[in-house]
Amino acid sequence: MIEVFPAVRAQLEAIPGVVEVGIGIKESGHEMTGEPAFGVYVEEKKPPEEVPPGEMIPAEIAGFPTDVRVRQKLTKQEDTAKYRPLKGGVQIARAGSDGLGTIACFGHLDTPEGEVILLTAAHVVGIMQDDTPAGRTGGSNNNIELGQPSHTESWCCKCNDIAVTVHGVNHRRLDYAIARLKPGVTRIAEIEEIGAITAIGEPMMGQAVKKRGRTTGLTTGNISMLLMNAAGTAVEGYEVKKNGGNDAFTLGGDSGAAVLNNANEIIGLHHEGNGDTATGPNIVSRGTRIQVVLDSLETDGFRISITTGGGGGESELEAPAPAAGADVLWAVELRLRQTEAGRHLWALIERHQREVLHLVNDVRPVTVAWRRNEGPTFLAAIGRSLKEPLYRIPHQVGGVSRVQCAVAIATMLDAHGSERLRADLAQHRALLHDLLIGNDTTEAMFRAWEEAAAPAVSE
């Protein structure tokens, strides 16, 4: 089939409507029959009587059957999901940037407090490359806030805020950063689709490796080159190829991903590749040997231990109470996830939070209505009520009642929101209005929702 393929493709692609030809297994009723066939992709299938003379795809060509299929619209399946508890191998982003990367894994700082940290690539958190002789330590950068899957902040609240950077270096082949998890953020010491790290390993020539990144998901490859340090005395990094360099082991957004061998030993940290621009057999990915990362951290005064085995109490599925400085939405999420009806309400909030933040921050009529009707003050009162159960949300602020505020904001969201947002507002408007107006504490609002919404959710 491969030998005759060029002639077969030329003949089939000359037929109007044929957009692609491949070699595959014939399907019948969406099931593979096991019979080799030339796959013929078309934009649409037509009944035989509608096909003009001379444009019918033959049932057989060059002694093999054809299998006519409708070409589907394909997109890169990037993982932009929210993970709670956190895991390795999932998307991370820094505050104030559209740049994305991947969480490698978790560990602890060797301090009396034993703070939990995550590991990723330095350039993911905004530490720029420095190739000067002194650049290795000049790349340190602290207090950069990170979010999962993204970090959204406005003058009223933060969303998906999970960690703050402690230290990082981006110097030649060194490209790593550690960030301290914030109070209340849960994690499980596993990598999505892979499982727990078993130990620290070493890169070896020809070694089969794997990684899980936010862009390409779980991929496998082989180490095709060991990269030595400047003195030529030790392995500093490695190069990975997938399918001999004909396929991408990584793409943009996978930076920071942990690279493991088949025994689930972590051997490195991915930081660069050319899969977004190169073609086979020249597609490669590069990473830093994990022991070099650990040694560099220790040199700079940050001794860490990577969590292995998934044990040691790392699977913290029950979240502790939010810290006093926790943002409103995070505290709301922790509370609502305790019941089925609460999770339904949180799903509604999460579905629309980005759009609502955009409307409040960037669409002037909504911004004006929000501020003139004391939206920031009422939101702050809701946040205070979350932390102080005895505090009662005021019925009026600055001459504006809760009713006025709720009606004004809902009206603006109706006028400027998406069709999906408007539909959800219409469905739940009456109940949400009653919750906001008829209860003086956030906990009372949550309970009223759960009592009113539970029957509908269970159905």
C-alpha positions as CSV (number, residue, x, y, z in Angstrom):
1,M,0.0,0.0,0.0
2,I,2.9,2.3,0.8
3,E,4.5,1.6,-2.6
4,V,1.4,2.5,-4.6
5,F,0.2,5.3,-2.3
6,P,1.6,8.3,-4.3
7,A,-0.2,7.2,-7.4
8,V,-3.4,6.3,-5.5
9,R,-3.4,9.6,-3.7
10,A,-3.0,11.6,-6.9
11,Q,-5.9,9.7,-8.5
12,L,-8.2,10.1,-5.5
13,E,-7.4,13.7,-4.8
14,A,-8.2,14.6,-8.4
15,I,-11.9,13.8,-7.5
16,P,-13.8,16.9,-6.5
17,G,-14.6,16.9,-2.7
18,V,-11.7,14.7,-1.6
19,V,-9.5,16.6,0.8
20,E,-7.1,14.0,2.2
21,V,-6.1,10.4,1.7
22,G,-4.5,8.0,4.2
23,I,-3.7,4.3,4.9
24,G,-5.8,2.7,7.6
25,I,-8.3,0.1,8.7
26,K,-11.7,-0.1,7.1
27,E,-14.6,0.8,9.4
28,S,-18.1,-0.5,9.3
29,G,-20.7,1.1,11.6
30,H,-17.8,3.0,13.4
31,E,-16.1,-0.3,14.2
32,M,-12.7,-1.3,12.7
33,T,-13.0,-4.4,10.6
34,G,-9.3,-5.3,10.5
35,E,-9.2,-5.0,6.7
36,P,-6.5,-2.6,5.3
37,A,-8.0,0.2,3.2
38,F,-7.2,3.5,1.7
39,G,-9.0,6.2,3.8
40,V,-10.6,8.9,1.7
41,Y,-11.6,12.0,3.6
42,V,-14.3,14.3,2.2
43,E,-16.0,17.4,3.5
44,E,-19.4,15.7,3.3
45,K,-20.9,12.4,2.1
46,K,-23.6,12.5,-0.5
47,P,-26.2,9.9,-1.6
48,P,-25.0,8.1,-4.8
49,E,-27.8,9.7,-6.8
50,E,-26.4,13.2,-6.0
51,V,-22.9,12.5,-7.1
52,P,-22.1,13.8,-10.7
53,P,-20.9,11.2,-13.3
54,G,-17.2,10.6,-13.0
55,E,-16.9,11.9,-9.4
56,M,-17.8,8.8,-7.6
57,I,-15.1,7.5,-5.3
58,P,-14.3,3.9,-6.4
59,A,-15.0,1.1,-3.9
60,E,-11.6,-0.4,-4.7
61,I,-8.3,1.0,-6.0
62,A,-4.9,-0.7,-6.7
63,G,-6.4,-3.9,-5.3
64,F,-7.4,-2.5,-1.9
65,P,-10.8,-1.2,-0.7
66,T,-11.5,2.4,0.0
67,D,-13.1,3.8,3.2
68,V,-14.8,7.1,2.7
69,R,-14.9,9.3,5.9
70,V,-16.1,12.8,6.6
71,R,-13.1,14.9,7.8
72,Q,-13.8,16.2,11.3
73,K,-12.7,19.6,12.7
74,L,-9.7,18.9,15.0
75,T,-8.1,21.2,17.6
76,K,-5.2,20.8,20.0
77,Q,-6.7,19.3,23.1
78,E,-5.0,21.5,25.7
79,D,-5.8,20.7,29.3
80,T,-7.1,24.0,30.8
81,A,-9.2,22.3,33.5
82,K,-9.1,23.3,37.2
83,Y,-7.6,20.6,39.5
84,R,-8.5,20.5,43.2
85,P,-6.6,18.9,44.8
86,L,-3.7,20.0,42.7
87,K,-1.6,17.5,40.8
88,G,1.5,17.5,38.8
89,G,1.2,17.7,35.0
90,V,-1.5,20.3,35.0
91,Q,-1.6,23.9,33.8
92,I,-0.2,26.8,35.8
93,A,0.0,30.5,35.1
94,R,1.5,33.6,36.8
95,A,-0.4,36.7,37.7
96,G,-0.7,39.4,35.0
97,S,0.4,37.2,32.1
98,D,-1.1,35.0,29.4
99,G,2.0,32.7,29.6
100,L,1.2,29.2,30.6
101,G,3.2,26.2,31.9
102,T,3.0,23.0,33.8
103,I,3.4,22.0,37.4
104,A,6.1,19.3,37.7
105,C,5.5,17.9,41.2
106,F,5.4,18.8,44.9
107,G,7.9,18.7,47.7
108,H,8.9,20.3,51.0
109,L,11.4,22.9,52.0
110,D,13.9,21.6,54.5
111,T,12.9,24.0,57.2
112,P,11.3,23.6,60.7
113,E,8.0,24.5,59.1
114,G,8.5,22.1,56.2
115,E,6.5,24.3,53.8
116,V,4.9,22.6,50.8
117,I,6.3,23.7,47.5
118,L,5.6,23.1,43.8
119,L,8.3,22.8,41.2
120,T,8.1,24.2,37.6
121,A,10.3,26.1,35.1
122,A,11.6,29.5,35.9
123,H,10.5,31.1,32.6
124,V,6.9,30.0,33.3
125,V,6.9,32.2,36.4
126,G,8.5,35.2,34.6
127,I,12.2,34.7,35.4
128,M,14.0,35.7,32.3
129,Q,17.1,34.0,30.7
130,D,20.4,35.4,32.0
131,D,23.6,34.1,30.2
132,T,26.0,36.4,32.0
133,P,28.7,34.7,34.2
134,A,27.0,35.9,37.3
135,G,23.5,35.2,35.9
136,R,23.0,31.9,37.7
137,T,22.1,33.5,41.0
138,G,20.9,36.8,39.4
139,G,17.7,35.0,38.3
140,S,16.2,34.8,41.8
141,N,12.7,36.2,41.9
142,N,10.3,36.1,44.9
143,N,6.6,36.7,45.6
144,I,5.2,36.1,42.1
145,E,1.6,34.9,42.5
146,L,0.6,31.8,40.6
147,G,-2.8,30.4,39.7
148,Q,-4.3,27.1,38.5
149,P,-5.5,26.9,35.8
150,S,-5.0,30.7,35.6
151,H,-4.7,33.7,37.9
152,T,-7.3,36.4,37.6
153,E,-7.1,39.5,39.8
154,S,-9.1,42.7,40.0
155,W,-9.6,45.4,42.5
156,C,-12.3,43.3,44.2
157,C,-11.0,39.7,44.3
158,K,-8.6,37.0,43.1
159,C,-9.5,33.8,41.4
160,N,-7.6,30.4,41.5
161,D,-4.8,31.8,43.6
162,I,-2.6,28.8,44.7
163,A,1.0,29.7,45.3
164,V,3.7,32.3,45.5
165,T,7.3,31.9,44.2
166,V,10.2,31.5,46.6
167,H,13.2,31.1,44.3
168,G,14.2,30.4,40.7
169,V,17.0,30.4,38.3
170,N,17.0,30.7,34.5
171,H,20.6,30.4,33.4
172,R,21.6,28.4,30.3
173,R,20.4,24.8,31.0
174,L,19.2,25.7,34.5
175,D,15.5,26.6,34.3
176,Y,13.6,26.0,37.5
177,A,11.5,27.7,40.1
178,I,9.9,26.7,43.4
179,A,6.7,28.2,44.8
180,R,5.1,27.9,48.3
181,L,1.5,26.7,48.3
182,K,-0.9,29.0,50.0
183,P,-2.9,28.0,53.1
184,G,-6.0,25.9,52.2
185,V,-4.7,24.8,48.8
186,T,-4.9,21.0,48.7
187,R,-2.7,18.7,46.6
188,I,-2.1,15.1,45.9
189,A,1.4,13.9,45.3
190,E,0.7,12.4,41.9
191,I,1.2,13.4,38.3
192,E,-2.0,13.3,36.2
193,E,-2.2,10.1,34.0
194,I,1.1,8.9,35.5
195,G,0.7,8.5,39.2
196,A,3.2,8.9,42.1
197,I,6.9,9.6,41.7
198,T,8.8,6.6,43.0
199,A,12.3,8.0,43.4
200,I,15.0,10.3,41.9
201,G,16.5,8.8,38.8
202,E,19.2,9.5,36.2
203,P,18.9,10.2,32.5
204,M,20.6,7.5,30.3
205,M,21.2,7.2,26.6
206,G,18.3,5.5,24.7
207,Q,16.2,5.5,27.9
208,A,12.4,5.4,27.4
209,V,10.8,8.4,29.1
210,K,7.4,10.0,29.5
211,K,5.9,13.3,30.7
212,R,2.5,14.9,31.2
213,G,2.1,18.5,30.2
214,R,-0.9,20.9,29.9
215,T,-0.6,21.1,26.1
216,T,0.3,17.6,24.8
217,G,-0.9,15.6,27.8
218,L,0.9,12.2,28.3
219,T,3.6,11.6,25.7
220,T,6.5,9.1,25.5
221,G,9.9,9.3,23.8
222,N,13.6,8.3,24.2
223,I,16.7,10.2,25.3
224,S,18.7,10.8,22.2
225,M,21.5,12.9,23.6
226,L,23.1,13.6,27.0
227,L,24.2,17.2,27.4
228,M,27.3,17.8,29.5
229,N,28.3,20.7,31.8
230,A,30.9,23.3,30.6
231,A,33.8,21.3,32.1
232,G,32.6,18.1,30.3
233,T,32.7,16.2,33.6
234,A,29.0,15.6,34.4
235,V,25.6,15.2,32.7
236,E,23.7,18.5,33.0
237,G,20.7,17.9,30.7
238,Y,19.4,15.7,28.0
239,E,17.5,15.7,24.7
240,V,14.4,13.7,24.0
241,K,13.0,12.6,20.6
242,K,9.6,11.0,20.0
243,N,9.3,8.6,17.1
244,G,12.9,9.4,16.0
245,G,12.1,13.2,16.0
246,N,9.2,12.9,13.7
247,D,6.6,13.8,16.4
248,A,6.5,16.3,19.2
249,F,7.3,15.1,22.7
250,T,6.4,18.6,24.0
251,L,4.9,21.8,22.8
252,G,4.6,25.3,24.1
253,G,2.9,25.2,27.6
254,D,4.5,22.0,28.6
255,S,7.5,23.8,30.2
256,G,8.0,22.8,33.8
257,A,6.7,19.2,33.3
258,A,8.5,16.4,35.1
259,V,10.2,13.9,32.9
260,L,10.2,10.3,34.2
261,N,11.5,6.9,33.2
262,N,9.3,3.7,33.0
263,A,9.8,3.1,36.8
264,N,8.2,6.5,37.5
265,E,11.5,7.9,38.7
266,I,11.8,11.6,38.0
267,I,14.9,12.2,35.9
268,G,14.5,15.8,34.7
269,L,12.5,19.0,34.3
270,H,11.4,20.0,30.7
271,H,12.2,23.6,29.7
272,E,12.5,24.0,25.9
273,G,11.8,22.4,22.5
274,N,11.1,23.1,18.9
275,G,7.9,21.1,18.4
276,D,5.9,24.2,17.6
277,T,8.1,25.1,14.6
278,A,10.2,22.2,13.4
279,T,9.3,19.2,11.2
280,G,10.5,15.6,11.4
281,P,13.0,14.1,11.9
282,N,14.3,17.3,13.7
283,I,11.8,17.7,16.5
284,V,13.5,17.6,19.9
285,S,12.8,18.5,23.6
286,R,15.4,19.4,26.2
287,G,15.4,19.3,30.0
288,T,17.6,19.8,33.0
289,R,18.7,16.7,35.0
290,I,16.7,16.8,38.2
291,Q,19.7,16.2,40.5
292,V,21.3,19.3,39.0
293,V,18.2,21.3,39.9
294,L,18.3,19.9,43.5
295,D,22.0,20.7,43.8
296,S,21.5,24.2,42.5
297,L,18.7,24.9,44.9
298,E,20.8,23.6,47.8
299,T,23.8,25.8,46.7
300,D,21.4,28.8,46.9
301,G,20.2,27.8,50.4
302,F,17.0,26.1,49.4
303,R,17.3,22.4,50.3
304,I,14.1,20.6,49.2
305,S,12.8,17.0,49.1
306,I,10.5,15.9,46.3
307,T,7.5,14.0,47.5
308,T,7.6,10.4,46.3
309,G,5.2,7.4,46.7
310,G,2.1,9.4,47.1
311,G,2.1,8.8,50.8
312,G,3.2,10.8,53.8
313,G,-0.2,12.5,54.2
314,E,0.1,14.2,50.8
315,S,-3.3,13.2,49.6
316,E,-5.0,16.0,51.5
317,L,-8.5,15.8,50.1
318,E,-10.2,17.7,52.9
319,A,-9.4,21.4,52.8
320,P,-8.7,23.2,56.1
321,A,-10.5,26.4,56.9
322,P,-9.3,29.3,54.7
323,A,-6.7,31.6,56.2
324,A,-7.7,35.1,57.2
325,G,-6.2,36.5,54.0
326,A,-7.8,34.1,51.7
327,D,-9.8,35.7,48.8
328,V,-13.6,35.6,48.7
329,L,-14.0,33.2,45.8
330,W,-11.6,30.7,47.3
331,A,-13.5,30.7,50.6
332,V,-16.8,30.4,48.8
333,E,-15.6,27.4,46.8
334,L,-14.4,25.6,50.0
335,R,-17.8,26.0,51.6
336,L,-19.9,25.2,48.6
337,R,-18.1,22.0,47.7
338,Q,-19.4,20.4,51.0
339,T,-22.8,19.5,49.5
340,E,-24.2,18.5,46.1
341,A,-26.4,21.5,45.8
342,G,-23.5,23.7,46.8
343,R,-21.3,22.2,44.2
344,H,-24.0,23.0,41.6
345,L,-24.0,26.6,42.7
346,W,-20.2,26.7,42.5
347,A,-20.3,25.3,39.0
348,L,-22.5,28.2,38.0
349,I,-20.1,30.7,39.6
350,E,-17.0,29.1,38.1
351,R,-18.7,29.0,34.6
352,H,-19.2,32.7,34.6
353,Q,-16.5,34.2,36.9
354,R,-14.1,35.1,34.1
355,E,-16.8,36.8,32.0
356,V,-18.3,38.7,35.0
357,L,-14.8,39.9,36.1
358,H,-14.2,41.1,32.5
359,L,-17.5,42.9,32.5
360,V,-16.9,44.6,35.8
361,N,-13.4,45.6,35.1
362,D,-13.5,46.4,31.3
363,V,-17.0,47.3,30.2
364,R,-17.7,50.8,31.3
365,P,-21.5,50.7,31.9
366,V,-21.1,47.6,34.1
367,T,-18.1,49.1,35.9
368,V,-20.0,52.3,36.6
369,A,-23.1,50.4,37.9
370,W,-20.9,48.2,40.1
371,R,-19.2,51.1,41.7
372,R,-22.2,53.5,42.0
373,N,-24.3,50.8,43.7
374,E,-21.6,49.9,46.3
375,G,-20.7,46.5,44.7
376,P,-17.2,46.5,46.2
377,T,-18.4,47.3,49.7
378,F,-21.2,44.6,49.6
379,L,-18.7,42.1,48.3
380,A,-16.2,42.9,51.0
381,A,-19.1,42.5,53.5
382,I,-19.8,39.0,52.1
383,G,-16.1,38.1,52.5
384,R,-16.1,39.4,56.1
385,S,-19.2,37.3,56.8
386,L,-17.3,34.2,55.6
387,K,-14.6,34.7,58.1
388,E,-16.7,36.1,61.0
389,P,-19.9,34.1,61.4
390,L,-21.4,36.7,63.8
391,Y,-20.9,39.6,61.4
392,R,-24.2,40.6,59.7
393,I,-24.1,42.0,56.1
394,P,-25.6,45.5,56.1
395,H,-28.9,46.1,54.3
396,Q,-27.8,49.5,53.2
397,V,-24.4,51.1,52.3
398,G,-23.9,54.7,51.4
399,G,-27.6,55.2,50.8
400,V,-27.8,52.1,48.5
401,S,-29.8,49.1,49.6
402,R,-28.9,45.5,48.8
403,V,-32.0,45.3,46.6
404,Q,-30.9,48.3,44.6
405,C,-27.4,46.9,44.2
406,A,-28.6,43.4,43.1
407,V,-31.1,44.8,40.6
408,A,-28.7,47.3,39.1
409,I,-25.9,44.7,38.6
410,A,-28.3,42.0,37.2
411,T,-29.7,44.6,34.8
412,M,-26.2,45.4,33.5
413,L,-25.2,41.7,33.2
414,D,-28.4,41.1,31.2
415,A,-27.6,44.0,28.9
416,H,-23.9,43.2,28.3
417,G,-23.4,39.5,29.2
418,S,-23.2,36.5,26.9
419,E,-26.3,34.4,25.9
420,R,-25.2,31.7,28.3
421,L,-24.8,34.1,31.2
422,R,-28.2,35.7,30.5
423,A,-29.8,32.2,30.4
424,D,-28.4,31.2,33.7
425,L,-29.4,34.5,35.3
426,A,-33.0,34.1,34.0
427,Q,-33.2,30.6,35.4
428,H,-31.9,31.4,38.8
429,R,-32.7,35.1,39.2
430,A,-35.6,34.8,41.6
431,L,-33.8,32.4,44.0
432,L,-30.6,34.4,44.0
433,H,-32.5,37.6,44.6
434,D,-34.2,36.0,47.6
435,L,-30.9,34.7,49.0
436,L,-29.2,38.0,48.8
437,I,-32.1,40.0,50.2
438,G,-33.5,37.7,52.8
439,N,-30.4,36.6,54.6
440,D,-27.9,38.6,56.7
441,T,-24.9,36.1,56.7
442,T,-23.1,34.3,53.9
443,E,-23.7,30.9,55.7
444,A,-27.5,31.6,55.8
445,M,-27.4,32.4,52.1
446,F,-25.6,29.1,51.4
447,R,-28.0,27.1,53.5
448,A,-31.1,28.7,51.9
449,W,-29.7,27.8,48.4
450,E,-29.0,24.2,49.5
451,E,-32.5,23.8,50.9
452,A,-34.2,25.4,47.8
453,A,-32.0,23.9,45.1
454,A,-31.4,20.4,46.5
455,P,-34.6,18.8,45.1
456,A,-33.9,20.2,41.6
457,V,-30.2,19.1,41.7
458,S,-31.1,15.6,42.8
459,E,-33.5,15.2,39.9
